[in-house]
């Protein structure tokens, strides 16, 4: 059967709809207090850090890829967020997806001088533990007790994210 590929207009419309749907999904938080999964992050320098070491801090865990246009676009805002709150008990971990070549991730982190922890999820186990993350960017905000407070699929609205971080940092 000879099928024609979809028209560009139909492709753009369906892509736009998918983007809107993801944006709406990204606004939905986790309704119940779900504990962040116990995870070990392998950092670019070969060191490891695990979620237990983040107790008492507010943590942003961002799943991303160098080939993801939205991920690359949001990275300066993630850097600004990290820099704004890092001295107040805020931590950021950017987790590169398993399909992202390590040398690309390393090059990206170095050329953009990313000031936060960058981890490689070579096996996909970290993404699986965090709800089987497949879409990038997917970002989790974790409170000082290790509970997932918010999940964003797509780029967060950073002013609202900053307000939430301020609130979480103020809590005991």
C-alpha positions as CSV (number, residue, x, y, z in Angstrom):
1,X,0.0,0.0,0.0
2,X,1.4,3.3,-1.0
3,X,0.9,5.9,1.8
4,X,1.7,9.5,1.6
5,X,3.5,11.0,4.5
6,X,1.4,13.5,6.6
7,X,1.4,17.0,5.3
8,X,3.7,19.5,7.1
9,X,0.7,21.4,8.3
10,X,-0.8,18.3,9.9
11,X,2.6,17.4,11.5
12,X,3.0,20.9,12.9
13,X,-0.5,21.0,14.2
14,X,-0.1,17.6,15.9
15,X,3.2,18.6,17.3
16,X,1.7,21.8,18.7
17,X,-1.1,19.9,20.2
18,X,1.3,17.5,21.9
19,X,3.3,20.4,23.2
20,X,0.2,22.0,24.6
21,X,-0.8,18.7,26.2
22,X,2.6,18.3,27.8
23,X,2.5,21.9,29.0
24,X,-0.8,21.2,30.7
25,X,0.5,17.9,32.1
26,X,3.6,19.8,33.4
27,X,1.3,22.0,35.5
28,X,0.0,19.0,37.3
29,X,1.8,18.3,40.5
30,X,2.0,15.1,42.4
31,X,-1.2,15.1,44.4
32,X,0.1,13.0,47.3
33,X,3.4,13.3,49.1
34,X,5.5,10.7,47.2
35,X,8.9,10.0,48.5
36,X,11.7,10.6,46.0
37,X,13.2,7.2,45.0
38,X,16.5,6.1,46.4
39,X,18.9,6.7,43.6
40,X,22.6,6.9,43.0
41,X,23.7,9.5,40.5
42,X,26.9,8.9,38.6
43,X,28.4,12.4,37.9
44,X,30.5,13.4,35.0
45,X,33.6,13.4,37.1
46,X,33.0,9.8,38.1
47,X,31.9,10.5,41.6
48,X,28.5,9.4,42.8
49,X,25.9,11.0,45.0
50,X,22.7,9.5,46.2
51,X,19.3,10.9,47.2
52,X,19.9,10.2,50.9
53,X,22.7,12.9,50.9
54,X,20.1,15.5,49.9
55,X,18.0,15.2,53.1
56,X,17.6,18.7,54.6
57,X,17.9,20.4,51.2
58,X,15.4,21.4,48.5
59,X,16.5,19.5,45.3
60,X,15.6,20.0,41.7
61,X,16.2,16.8,39.6
62,X,16.0,17.5,35.9
63,X,16.0,14.8,33.2
64,X,17.3,16.2,30.0
65,X,19.2,15.4,26.7
66,X,21.6,17.4,24.6
67,X,19.3,16.7,21.6
68,X,16.2,18.0,23.3
69,X,15.5,21.6,22.0
70,X,13.4,22.5,25.1
71,X,16.1,21.1,27.4
72,X,18.8,23.3,25.8
73,X,16.4,26.3,25.8
74,X,15.6,25.9,29.5
75,X,19.2,25.3,30.7
76,X,20.1,29.0,31.2
77,X,17.0,29.3,33.4
78,X,18.0,26.2,35.4
79,X,21.5,27.8,35.9
80,X,19.9,31.0,37.1
81,X,17.6,29.1,39.4
82,X,20.5,27.1,40.8
83,X,22.6,30.3,41.3
84,X,19.8,32.1,43.0
85,X,19.1,29.5,45.7
86,X,22.4,27.4,46.0
87,X,23.6,29.3,49.1
88,X,20.3,28.6,50.9
89,X,20.2,24.8,50.9
90,X,19.2,24.2,47.3
91,X,20.7,21.5,45.1
92,X,20.4,20.8,41.4
93,X,21.1,17.6,39.6
94,X,20.8,17.4,35.8
95,X,20.4,13.8,34.7
96,X,21.3,13.1,31.1
97,X,19.2,10.4,29.5
98,X,20.7,7.0,28.7
99,X,20.6,7.6,24.9
100,X,22.7,10.8,25.3
101,X,26.3,10.1,24.3
102,X,28.5,10.9,27.4
103,X,31.0,12.9,25.3
104,X,28.1,15.2,24.2
105,X,26.9,15.6,27.8
106,X,30.4,16.4,28.9
107,X,31.0,18.9,26.1
108,X,27.6,20.6,26.8
109,X,28.3,20.9,30.5
110,X,31.9,22.3,30.0
111,X,31.0,24.8,27.2
112,X,28.1,26.2,29.2
113,X,29.9,26.0,32.5
114,X,27.0,24.3,34.2
115,X,27.4,25.1,38.0
116,X,25.4,22.1,39.3
117,X,25.8,18.4,39.4
118,X,25.5,16.7,36.0
119,X,24.8,12.9,36.0
120,X,24.9,10.3,33.3
121,X,22.1,7.7,33.4
122,X,23.9,5.2,31.1
123,X,21.7,2.3,32.1
124,X,18.4,4.1,32.2
125,X,17.9,2.8,35.8
126,X,17.6,6.3,37.3
127,X,15.0,7.4,34.8
128,X,13.1,4.2,35.5
129,X,13.2,4.7,39.3
130,X,11.8,8.2,38.9
131,X,8.6,7.1,37.3
132,X,10.0,5.6,34.1
133,X,10.9,9.1,32.6
134,X,10.8,9.0,28.8
135,X,9.9,12.6,27.9
136,X,12.5,15.4,28.3
137,X,12.7,17.7,30.0
138,X,11.0,16.2,33.1
139,X,11.8,18.0,36.3
140,X,11.1,17.0,39.9
141,X,11.2,19.4,42.9
142,X,11.9,17.6,46.1
143,X,11.5,19.1,49.6
144,X,13.8,18.9,52.6
145,X,12.1,15.7,53.8
146,X,12.7,13.9,50.5
147,X,9.1,14.2,49.2
148,X,8.4,15.0,45.6
149,X,6.4,18.2,45.7
150,X,6.1,18.9,42.0
151,X,6.7,17.3,38.7
152,X,7.0,19.3,35.5
153,X,6.9,17.7,32.0
154,X,8.2,20.3,29.7
155,X,9.7,23.6,30.6
156,X,8.6,24.9,34.0
157,X,7.2,28.4,34.5
158,X,10.2,29.7,36.3
159,X,8.6,32.5,38.3
160,X,6.2,30.1,39.8
161,X,9.0,27.5,40.4
162,X,11.0,30.2,42.2
163,X,8.0,31.0,44.4
164,X,7.6,27.3,45.3
165,X,11.4,27.0,46.0
166,X,11.2,30.0,48.3
167,X,8.3,28.5,50.2
168,X,10.1,25.1,50.5
169,X,13.3,26.7,51.7
170,X,11.5,28.6,54.4
171,X,10.0,25.4,55.8
172,X,11.8,23.7,58.7
